[in-house]
Amino acid sequence: MKILFQKTKELVEKGETYSIGFWAFVLNLLAVAFLRAFFEGLLERPHLIGLSRTPSISGAAFFRHFPLFFLLSFIIILLILLLFTGEKADRIAIISLFVFPIILIPPIADIVFTWGQGDRLYYISSSHEYSLLMLGFFIPGNRVPGASYGLRVEIFLLLVLMGAYVLIKTKNPLKALGAILLTFGILGSLGSIPFIVTAVANAVLNIFGKDQLTAQYIFKGSHCLIADRGHRIEAILFLLLAVAGSVFVRIWKPHLVSAIIKDFRWSRFLHYLFLTLFGIAVGYVRVGIPFFDVLQPINYVALLVCLIAMLSVFESAVLLNDMYDMESDCINNPHRPLVKGKISQAENRGALSFFLIIAIVSSSILGLHQQILIVTMWVAAFFYSAQPFQFKKRLPLNLLVIGLESFLCFIYGFSLFGQIYTPQILPWEAAVTIFIYSFFCASIKDIKDSDGDQRCGARTLITVFGPVIGQKLIGAFILVSFVLSPVMLGIKILIPLGVLFGVYCFVAAHKGILTEKKVFLPYFLFVGLLGAVYLVNVSTLPIEQNPLRMNEETLKESLQFPIGD
């Protein structure tokens, strides 16, 4: 027995030290997940190339649902092994990769167990089914809802291997048993997402004395920002994967995570975040009031996914900019991680790609319209930062791109409700005002970066007209934006305040003391007031007098959301 234990330990250590690149590792995981999806469609009922008779649903399930589910399961297993063994994250990840093909067992085993008929795997949605799953999963001959015999063989082998790994690493049977029980409990809950989400939602509703919801309503009912049941589960899987993945990456690459957080551009992110939230709020008033059930938990999941996609595309654009801005950052921003050597160019490119993939995948869950807008934002950021175009060095293209990005953030938020019909029902005066406001205010960032911009040949208001005249022009631009915005939105009551803030910035620029920090407070205070008053005006006017509201009959004809339960 000791010889067997030692040989097994040597084999495990050999697997842990196998050398493989990050993207090769990811591609191997995806390849196995896609293969499992193919086998499940082919061998399990109803025996389809793909996983549904509807091509769009089948494609989403094959290319998004299965990878999300199995990547989440993989990350959870890594975290459990980290918790119980204390082994290095990369060693656990490598050895787990060799075990990952175990997920191919269920469809192959089921076609044998059922004499060629295959079985049907599905999510658990009731407390009765959940009890049968958790209590009777390993009882021979017991029929378990949603879990085929092949799936039960897969889970059994997985738990045995996990227990053996923990035992080899710790020589502690109690830890091995704990890892087995925790893994089974979490994986069983993942297979019961409709039931778990319904139970949690009803527990919260019970606190506030609200009526209980059914799993049928939460995952198939109307009044939801995500129309398809599969997409709703994908949104939950994505949020769980975002949390679990963030924890794992923090353990695996602490220096990279720390560098990204410390160098996060909070003021610029808050600018784009506010515009996205403003778009969501206007979309709710314009479209969503008849369709947004405040008790539907999936609506809040959709909002989180929407914001994560925006955050991810923003951070990807920042890392892209840092990659092409090394020369000027050595002068303007010597504290940046790339400049100080805290992260490598390869790590920066990897993080850039990683955030971009997150943005594209998460936005696709909400709909093609959101995905198109996210990709368009990144394309604009690419032209702004990357060679050979580098619009950031070309006045006025640099200001136009920043105005466009702000414009797109507003439309992106609005499209959560407007969907593909957003251009038809968008309040264009608000969108154009945002573009103009951002265009005129964008040059404030050039003051701090003037030395590096001069060295790199970038054309900005400061480098073209000189520091004195350039600052005065920037102050004048900001004054124009503060005065023009309430005029364009028809909010006359805020014109005096706009003049006050604009004059303050103009005077500071005239004295040569204007900085991004000095503009930050009046900028966000004024934008917040504009947005609040605009929303009040939109929401209080009668529908027949308000061009920004549509009645239910018009919406019923134009949008996909069904009205009624």
C-alpha positions as CSV (number, residue, x, y, z in Angstrom):
1,M,0.0,0.0,0.0
2,K,2.8,2.4,0.8
3,I,4.5,1.7,-2.5
4,L,1.2,2.4,-4.3
5,F,0.7,5.6,-2.4
6,Q,4.3,6.7,-3.2
7,K,3.9,5.9,-6.9
8,T,0.6,7.8,-7.0
9,K,2.2,10.8,-5.3
10,E,5.1,10.8,-7.8
11,L,2.6,10.7,-10.7
12,V,0.6,13.6,-9.3
13,E,3.8,15.7,-8.8
14,K,4.9,14.9,-12.3
15,G,1.5,16.1,-13.6
16,E,1.6,19.3,-11.4
17,T,4.9,20.4,-12.9
18,Y,3.9,19.9,-16.6
19,S,4.7,23.1,-18.5
20,I,1.9,24.7,-20.5
21,G,1.1,28.3,-21.5
22,F,-1.9,30.2,-20.2
23,W,-3.8,30.4,-23.5
24,A,-3.0,26.8,-24.4
25,F,-4.4,25.8,-21.0
26,V,-7.6,27.8,-21.6
27,L,-8.0,26.3,-25.1
28,N,-7.7,22.8,-23.7
29,L,-10.4,23.5,-21.2
30,L,-12.7,24.9,-23.9
31,A,-12.0,22.1,-26.2
32,V,-13.1,19.5,-23.6
33,A,-16.2,21.6,-22.8
34,F,-17.2,21.9,-26.5
35,L,-16.6,18.1,-26.9
36,R,-18.9,17.4,-24.0
37,A,-21.6,19.7,-25.5
38,F,-21.3,17.9,-28.8
39,F,-21.5,14.4,-27.3
40,E,-24.5,15.4,-25.1
41,G,-26.4,16.7,-28.1
42,L,-25.5,13.7,-30.2
43,L,-25.9,10.9,-27.7
44,E,-28.4,12.2,-25.1
45,R,-32.1,12.8,-25.9
46,P,-33.4,14.3,-28.2
47,H,-30.3,13.4,-30.2
48,L,-29.5,16.7,-32.1
49,I,-26.4,18.2,-33.6
50,G,-26.5,21.1,-31.2
51,L,-28.7,21.2,-28.1
52,S,-32.0,22.6,-29.3
53,R,-34.2,22.5,-32.4
54,T,-34.0,26.3,-32.4
55,P,-30.6,27.2,-34.0
56,S,-30.1,30.5,-32.0
57,I,-30.8,28.7,-28.7
58,S,-28.6,25.7,-29.7
59,G,-25.7,28.0,-30.6
60,A,-26.0,29.9,-27.3
61,A,-26.1,26.7,-25.4
62,F,-23.1,25.1,-27.2
63,F,-20.8,28.1,-27.4
64,R,-21.8,29.9,-24.1
65,H,-23.9,27.8,-21.7
66,F,-21.8,24.7,-21.6
67,P,-18.4,26.5,-21.4
68,L,-19.7,28.8,-18.6
69,F,-21.1,25.8,-16.6
70,F,-18.0,23.7,-16.9
71,L,-15.5,26.5,-16.4
72,L,-17.4,27.5,-13.3
73,S,-17.3,23.9,-12.0
74,F,-13.6,23.7,-12.8
75,I,-12.8,27.0,-10.9
76,I,-14.8,25.9,-7.9
77,I,-12.9,22.6,-7.8
78,L,-9.6,24.5,-7.9
79,L,-10.7,26.7,-5.0
80,I,-11.8,23.8,-2.9
81,L,-8.5,22.0,-3.5
82,L,-6.7,25.3,-2.6
83,L,-8.7,25.5,0.6
84,F,-8.0,22.0,1.7
85,T,-4.4,21.4,0.5
86,G,-2.8,24.9,0.5
87,E,-0.9,23.8,-2.7
88,K,0.1,26.4,-5.2
89,A,-2.6,27.5,-7.6
90,D,-0.8,26.8,-10.8
91,R,0.1,23.2,-9.7
92,I,-3.5,22.5,-8.8
93,A,-4.7,23.9,-12.1
94,I,-2.3,21.8,-14.1
95,I,-3.2,18.5,-12.4
96,S,-6.9,19.3,-12.6
97,L,-6.6,19.9,-16.4
98,F,-5.6,16.2,-16.8
99,V,-8.7,15.1,-14.9
100,F,-11.1,17.6,-16.7
101,P,-11.9,15.2,-19.6
102,I,-13.9,13.2,-17.0
103,I,-16.8,15.4,-18.0
104,L,-17.0,13.4,-21.3
105,I,-18.2,10.3,-19.4
106,P,-22.0,11.0,-19.0
107,P,-23.2,11.0,-22.6
108,I,-20.9,8.1,-23.5
109,A,-21.9,6.0,-20.5
110,D,-25.6,6.9,-20.9
111,I,-25.8,5.6,-24.4
112,V,-24.5,2.3,-23.1
113,F,-26.7,2.2,-19.9
114,T,-29.9,3.0,-21.9
115,W,-29.1,0.6,-24.8
116,G,-28.7,3.3,-27.4
117,Q,-31.5,5.6,-26.3
118,G,-29.7,8.1,-24.3
119,D,-31.0,10.1,-21.3
120,R,-32.0,13.6,-20.5
121,L,-30.1,16.0,-18.2
122,Y,-31.9,19.1,-16.8
123,Y,-31.8,21.6,-14.0
124,I,-33.6,20.9,-10.8
125,S,-36.4,23.5,-10.0
126,S,-38.3,22.1,-7.0
127,S,-37.5,21.3,-3.4
128,H,-38.7,17.7,-3.8
129,E,-36.4,17.1,-6.8
130,Y,-33.5,18.8,-4.9
131,S,-34.0,16.5,-1.9
132,L,-34.0,13.4,-4.2
133,L,-30.9,14.7,-5.9
134,M,-28.9,15.4,-2.7
135,L,-30.1,12.4,-0.7
136,G,-30.4,9.7,-3.3
137,F,-27.6,10.5,-5.7
138,F,-25.4,7.5,-4.9
139,I,-28.1,5.0,-4.1
140,P,-27.8,2.2,-6.7
141,G,-31.0,1.7,-8.7
142,N,-32.5,4.9,-7.4
143,R,-33.9,7.2,-10.2
144,V,-32.6,10.8,-9.6
145,P,-34.3,13.7,-11.3
146,G,-32.1,15.5,-13.8
147,A,-29.1,13.2,-13.2
148,S,-28.5,10.2,-15.5
149,Y,-26.5,7.2,-14.5
150,G,-23.6,8.5,-16.6
151,L,-23.6,11.8,-14.7
152,R,-23.6,9.9,-11.4
153,V,-20.6,7.9,-12.5
154,E,-18.8,11.1,-13.5
155,I,-19.5,12.8,-10.1
156,F,-18.5,9.6,-8.2
157,L,-15.1,9.3,-10.0
158,L,-14.5,13.1,-9.5
159,L,-15.1,12.9,-5.8
160,V,-12.9,9.9,-5.4
161,L,-10.1,11.6,-7.3
162,M,-10.5,14.8,-5.3
163,G,-10.5,12.9,-2.0
164,A,-7.4,11.0,-3.1
165,Y,-5.6,14.2,-4.1
166,V,-6.3,15.9,-0.8
167,L,-5.3,12.8,1.1
168,I,-2.0,12.6,-0.8
169,K,-1.3,16.2,-0.1
170,T,-2.3,16.4,3.6
171,K,-2.4,12.8,4.8
172,N,-5.6,13.9,6.6
173,P,-8.7,11.7,6.0
174,L,-11.0,14.3,7.5
175,K,-9.8,17.0,5.1
176,A,-10.3,14.6,2.2
177,L,-13.9,13.9,3.4
178,G,-14.5,17.6,3.9
179,A,-13.4,18.3,0.3
180,I,-15.7,15.5,-1.0
181,L,-18.8,16.7,0.8
182,L,-18.2,20.4,0.0
183,T,-17.7,19.6,-3.7
184,F,-20.8,17.4,-3.9
185,G,-22.9,20.1,-2.2
186,I,-21.7,22.9,-4.5
187,L,-22.0,20.9,-7.7
188,G,-25.4,19.7,-6.7
189,S,-26.5,23.3,-6.1
190,L,-25.1,24.3,-9.5
191,G,-27.3,21.6,-11.1
192,S,-30.3,23.1,-9.1
193,I,-29.9,26.8,-10.0
194,P,-33.6,27.4,-10.7
195,F,-34.5,25.9,-7.3
196,I,-31.7,27.7,-5.4
197,V,-32.4,31.1,-7.0
198,T,-36.1,30.7,-6.3
199,A,-35.5,29.8,-2.7
200,V,-33.2,32.7,-2.1
201,A,-35.5,35.2,-3.8
202,N,-38.5,34.0,-1.8
203,A,-36.6,34.2,1.4
204,V,-35.9,37.9,0.7
205,L,-39.4,38.5,-0.4
206,N,-40.7,36.9,2.8
207,I,-38.7,39.4,4.8
208,F,-40.6,42.3,3.1
209,G,-44.0,40.5,3.2
210,K,-44.2,40.1,-0.5
211,D,-45.9,37.3,-2.5
212,Q,-43.8,34.3,-3.3
213,L,-42.5,33.6,-6.8
214,T,-42.3,30.3,-8.6
215,A,-39.3,29.0,-10.5
216,Q,-41.6,28.9,-13.6
217,Y,-42.1,32.7,-13.4
218,I,-38.5,33.5,-12.5
219,F,-37.0,31.5,-15.4
220,K,-39.8,31.5,-18.0
221,G,-42.1,34.3,-17.1
222,S,-42.5,37.8,-18.6
223,H,-41.5,41.2,-17.3
224,C,-37.8,40.3,-17.6
225,L,-34.9,41.9,-19.3
226,I,-33.6,38.5,-20.4
227,A,-36.2,36.7,-22.5
228,D,-34.9,33.2,-22.8
229,R,-34.7,30.7,-19.9
230,G,-31.3,29.4,-21.0
231,H,-30.0,33.0,-21.1
232,R,-31.3,33.7,-17.6
233,I,-29.4,30.7,-16.2
234,E,-26.3,31.8,-18.2
235,A,-26.4,35.2,-16.6
236,I,-26.4,33.5,-13.2
237,L,-23.5,31.2,-14.2
238,F,-21.6,34.2,-15.5
239,L,-21.9,36.1,-12.2
240,L,-20.9,33.1,-10.2
241,L,-17.9,32.5,-12.6
242,A,-16.9,36.2,-12.3
243,V,-16.8,35.9,-8.5
244,A,-15.1,32.5,-8.3
245,G,-12.7,33.5,-11.1
246,S,-11.7,36.8,-9.4
247,V,-10.9,34.9,-6.2
248,F,-8.8,32.4,-8.1
249,V,-6.9,35.0,-10.1
250,R,-6.3,37.0,-6.9
251,I,-4.6,33.9,-5.4
252,W,-2.8,32.9,-8.6
253,K,-1.5,36.3,-9.8
254,P,-1.7,38.6,-6.7
255,H,0.8,41.1,-8.2
256,L,-1.2,41.5,-11.4
257,V,-4.5,42.0,-9.6
258,S,-2.9,44.5,-7.2
259,A,-1.3,46.5,-10.0
260,I,-4.6,46.7,-11.9
261,I,-6.6,47.8,-8.9
262,K,-4.0,50.4,-7.8
263,D,-3.8,51.9,-11.3
264,F,-7.6,51.9,-11.9
265,R,-8.8,55.1,-13.5
266,W,-11.6,55.9,-11.0
267,S,-12.6,59.3,-12.2
268,R,-12.9,58.2,-15.9
269,F,-14.6,55.0,-15.0
270,L,-17.2,57.0,-12.9
271,H,-17.8,59.2,-15.9
272,Y,-18.7,56.2,-18.1
273,L,-20.5,54.4,-15.3
274,F,-22.7,57.4,-14.7
275,L,-23.6,57.7,-18.4
276,T,-24.4,54.0,-18.5
277,L,-26.6,54.2,-15.4
278,F,-28.2,57.3,-16.8
279,G,-29.0,55.4,-20.1
280,I,-30.5,52.5,-18.0
281,A,-32.6,55.0,-16.1
282,V,-33.9,56.7,-19.2
283,G,-34.5,53.4,-20.8
284,Y,-36.6,52.3,-17.8
285,V,-38.7,55.5,-18.0
286,R,-38.9,55.4,-21.8
287,V,-39.6,51.7,-22.3
288,G,-39.3,49.6,-19.2
289,I,-42.0,50.6,-16.7
290,P,-44.6,48.2,-18.1
291,F,-42.1,45.4,-18.5
292,F,-39.7,45.6,-15.5
293,D,-41.0,43.6,-12.6
294,V,-39.1,44.9,-9.5
295,L,-39.7,41.6,-7.8
296,Q,-38.1,39.6,-10.7
297,P,-34.6,38.7,-9.5
298,I,-33.3,38.0,-13.0
299,N,-33.8,41.7,-13.8
300,Y,-31.1,42.6,-11.2
301,V,-28.9,39.9,-12.5
302,A,-29.2,41.4,-15.9
303,L,-28.3,44.9,-14.6
304,L,-25.1,43.4,-12.9
305,V,-24.1,41.6,-16.1
306,C,-24.6,44.8,-18.1
307,L,-22.4,46.8,-15.7
308,I,-19.7,44.1,-15.6
309,A,-19.5,44.1,-19.4
310,M,-19.1,47.9,-19.3
311,L,-16.4,47.7,-16.6
312,S,-14.6,45.0,-18.5
313,V,-14.5,46.8,-21.9
314,F,-13.3,49.9,-20.0
315,E,-10.4,48.1,-18.3
316,S,-9.5,46.4,-21.6
317,A,-9.3,49.8,-23.3
318,V,-7.2,51.2,-20.4
319,L,-4.7,48.3,-20.7
320,L,-4.6,48.8,-24.4
321,N,-3.8,52.4,-24.0
322,D,-1.1,51.6,-21.5
323,M,0.5,49.2,-24.0
324,Y,0.8,51.9,-26.6
325,D,1.5,54.8,-24.2
326,M,4.8,53.6,-22.7
327,E,6.9,56.5,-24.0
328,S,4.7,59.3,-22.8
329,D,3.9,57.5,-19.5
330,C,7.6,57.5,-18.6
331,I,7.2,61.2,-18.3
332,N,3.5,61.8,-17.4
333,N,2.7,58.7,-15.4
334,P,5.9,57.0,-14.1
335,H,3.9,55.2,-11.5
336,R,2.1,53.0,-14.0
337,P,2.6,49.3,-13.6
338,L,4.1,48.8,-17.0
339,V,6.5,51.7,-16.6
340,K,7.7,50.5,-13.2
341,G,8.0,46.9,-14.4
342,K,5.4,45.6,-11.9
343,I,3.8,43.7,-14.7
344,S,5.2,42.5,-18.0
345,Q,4.0,43.3,-21.5
346,A,2.8,39.7,-21.8
347,E,0.8,40.0,-18.6
348,N,-0.7,43.3,-19.8
349,R,-1.7,41.7,-23.1
350,G,-3.1,38.7,-21.4
351,A,-5.2,40.9,-19.0
352,L,-6.3,43.1,-21.9
353,S,-7.5,40.0,-23.9
354,F,-9.1,38.5,-20.8
355,F,-11.2,41.6,-20.0
356,L,-12.2,41.9,-23.7
357,I,-13.4,38.3,-23.7
358,I,-15.4,38.9,-20.5
359,A,-17.0,42.0,-22.0
360,I,-18.0,40.3,-25.2
361,V,-19.3,37.1,-23.6
362,S,-21.3,38.9,-20.8
363,S,-22.9,41.4,-23.2
364,S,-23.9,38.5,-25.5
365,I,-26.0,37.1,-22.7
366,L,-28.1,40.2,-22.7
367,G,-28.6,40.2,-26.5
368,L,-26.8,40.9,-29.8
369,H,-27.6,44.6,-29.6
370,Q,-25.6,44.9,-26.3
371,Q,-22.7,42.9,-27.7
372,I,-22.6,45.1,-30.8
373,L,-22.4,48.2,-28.7
374,I,-19.6,46.7,-26.5
375,V,-17.6,45.7,-29.5
376,T,-18.1,49.2,-31.0
377,M,-16.8,50.8,-27.8
378,W,-13.7,48.7,-27.9
379,V,-13.1,49.4,-31.6
380,A,-13.3,53.2,-30.9
381,A,-10.8,52.7,-28.0
382,F,-8.6,50.7,-30.4
383,F,-8.5,53.6,-32.9
384,Y,-7.9,56.0,-30.1
385,S,-4.9,54.2,-28.6
386,A,-3.4,51.8,-31.1
387,Q,-0.9,52.4,-33.9
388,P,-0.9,53.4,-36.7
389,F,-4.0,55.5,-36.2
390,Q,-3.6,56.7,-32.5
391,F,-6.4,59.3,-32.7
392,K,-5.4,60.4,-29.2
393,K,-2.5,62.2,-30.8
394,R,-4.6,63.9,-33.4
395,L,-6.7,67.0,-32.6
396,P,-9.7,67.1,-32.8
397,L,-10.1,63.3,-33.4
398,N,-9.1,62.6,-29.8
399,L,-12.0,64.7,-28.5
400,L,-14.4,63.2,-31.0
401,V,-13.6,59.7,-29.9
402,I,-14.1,60.5,-26.2
403,G,-17.4,62.1,-27.1
404,L,-18.3,59.0,-29.1
405,E,-17.4,56.7,-26.2
406,S,-19.6,58.7,-23.8
407,F,-22.4,58.7,-26.4
408,L,-22.1,54.9,-26.8
409,C,-22.2,54.3,-23.0
410,F,-25.5,56.1,-22.8
411,I,-26.9,54.1,-25.7
412,Y,-25.5,50.9,-24.2
413,G,-27.4,51.5,-21.0
414,F,-30.6,52.5,-22.8
415,S,-30.5,49.5,-25.0
416,L,-30.9,47.2,-22.0
417,F,-34.6,48.2,-22.4
418,G,-34.7,49.4,-26.0
419,Q,-33.0,46.4,-27.5
420,I,-32.6,46.4,-31.3
421,Y,-35.2,49.2,-31.5
422,T,-33.0,51.6,-29.6
423,P,-32.4,53.9,-32.6
424,Q,-36.1,54.3,-33.1
425,I,-37.0,55.2,-29.5
426,L,-33.8,56.8,-28.2
427,P,-34.2,60.3,-26.8
428,W,-31.7,61.8,-29.3
429,E,-31.5,65.2,-27.6
430,A,-30.0,63.5,-24.5
431,A,-27.6,61.4,-26.5
432,V,-26.3,64.4,-28.5
433,T,-26.0,66.5,-25.4
434,I,-23.8,63.8,-23.8
435,F,-21.6,63.7,-26.9
436,I,-21.2,67.5,-27.0
437,Y,-20.7,67.8,-23.2
438,S,-18.0,65.1,-23.2
439,F,-16.4,66.5,-26.4
440,F,-15.8,69.9,-24.8
441,C,-14.8,68.6,-21.4
442,A,-12.4,65.8,-22.6
443,S,-9.5,68.1,-23.1
444,I,-9.1,68.7,-19.4
445,K,-6.9,65.5,-19.2
446,D,-4.4,67.1,-21.6
447,I,-3.2,69.6,-19.0
448,K,-1.5,66.9,-16.8
449,D,-0.1,65.0,-19.8
450,S,1.3,68.0,-21.7
451,D,5.1,67.2,-21.1
452,G,4.8,63.7,-22.4
453,D,2.5,64.7,-25.2
454,Q,5.0,67.3,-26.4
455,R,7.8,64.8,-26.4
456,C,5.7,62.2,-28.3
457,G,4.4,64.7,-30.9
458,A,0.8,64.4,-29.8
459,R,-1.4,67.3,-31.0
460,T,-3.6,68.6,-28.2
461,L,-4.9,72.0,-27.3
462,I,-1.9,72.4,-24.9
463,T,0.8,71.3,-27.4
464,V,-0.7,73.1,-30.4
465,F,-1.5,76.5,-28.7
466,G,0.9,76.4,-25.8
467,P,0.2,76.0,-22.1
468,V,-1.2,79.5,-21.5
469,I,-3.6,79.8,-24.4
470,G,-4.3,76.1,-24.4
471,Q,-5.5,76.2,-20.8
472,K,-7.7,79.2,-21.6
473,L,-9.2,77.3,-24.5
474,I,-9.9,74.3,-22.3
475,G,-11.6,76.6,-19.8
476,A,-13.7,78.1,-22.5
477,F,-14.7,74.7,-23.8
478,I,-15.8,73.6,-20.4
479,L,-17.8,76.9,-19.9
480,V,-19.5,76.2,-23.2
481,S,-20.4,72.6,-22.2
482,F,-21.8,73.7,-18.8
483,V,-24.0,76.4,-20.4
484,L,-25.0,74.5,-23.5
485,S,-26.1,71.2,-21.8
486,P,-29.1,72.5,-19.9
487,V,-30.2,74.6,-22.9
488,M,-30.2,71.5,-25.2
489,L,-32.2,69.5,-22.6
490,G,-34.7,72.3,-22.0
491,I,-33.8,72.5,-18.3
492,K,-33.7,76.3,-17.9
493,I,-33.6,76.1,-14.1
494,L,-30.0,74.8,-14.2
495,I,-28.6,77.3,-16.7
496,P,-27.5,79.7,-13.8
497,L,-25.7,76.9,-12.1
498,G,-24.1,75.8,-15.3
499,V,-22.9,79.4,-15.8
500,L,-21.5,79.5,-12.3
501,F,-19.6,76.2,-12.6
502,G,-18.4,77.1,-16.1
503,V,-17.1,80.5,-15.0
504,Y,-15.3,78.9,-12.1
505,C,-13.5,76.6,-14.5
506,F,-12.8,79.4,-17.0
507,V,-11.3,81.6,-14.3
508,A,-9.2,78.7,-13.0
509,A,-7.9,78.1,-16.5
510,H,-7.2,81.8,-17.0
511,K,-5.1,81.8,-13.8
512,G,-3.3,78.7,-15.0
513,I,-4.4,76.6,-12.1
514,L,-7.0,74.4,-13.8
515,T,-6.6,70.7,-13.1
516,E,-8.6,67.5,-13.6
517,K,-9.2,67.3,-9.8
518,K,-10.6,70.9,-9.6
519,V,-13.1,70.0,-12.3
520,F,-14.1,66.6,-10.9
521,L,-16.6,67.8,-8.2
522,P,-18.4,70.5,-10.3
523,Y,-18.4,68.2,-13.3
524,F,-20.1,65.3,-11.6
525,L,-22.4,67.4,-9.4
526,F,-23.7,69.3,-12.4
527,V,-24.1,66.1,-14.6
528,G,-25.9,64.4,-11.7
529,L,-28.3,67.3,-11.3
530,L,-28.9,67.5,-15.0
531,G,-29.7,63.7,-15.1
532,A,-31.9,63.8,-12.1
533,V,-34.0,66.8,-13.3
534,Y,-34.2,65.3,-16.8
535,L,-35.5,62.0,-15.4
536,V,-38.1,63.8,-13.3
537,N,-39.3,65.8,-16.2
538,V,-39.6,62.7,-18.3
539,S,-41.4,60.6,-15.7
540,T,-44.0,63.1,-14.6
541,L,-45.3,64.4,-17.9
542,P,-48.5,62.8,-19.2
543,I,-47.8,60.2,-21.9
544,E,-49.6,62.2,-24.6
545,Q,-47.5,65.3,-23.8
546,N,-44.2,63.4,-23.4
547,P,-42.3,62.4,-26.5
548,L,-40.0,60.2,-24.3
549,R,-42.8,57.9,-23.1
550,M,-44.6,55.3,-25.1
551,N,-47.9,53.6,-24.3
552,E,-48.2,49.9,-23.8
553,E,-50.0,49.3,-27.1
554,T,-47.1,50.9,-29.1
555,L,-44.6,48.9,-27.1
556,K,-46.5,45.7,-27.5
557,E,-46.3,46.0,-31.2
558,S,-42.6,46.9,-31.4
559,L,-40.7,45.0,-28.6
560,Q,-40.2,41.3,-27.9
561,F,-41.1,41.5,-24.2
562,P,-44.6,39.9,-23.7
563,I,-47.0,41.9,-21.6
564,G,-48.9,40.0,-18.9
565,D,-47.9,36.8,-17.0
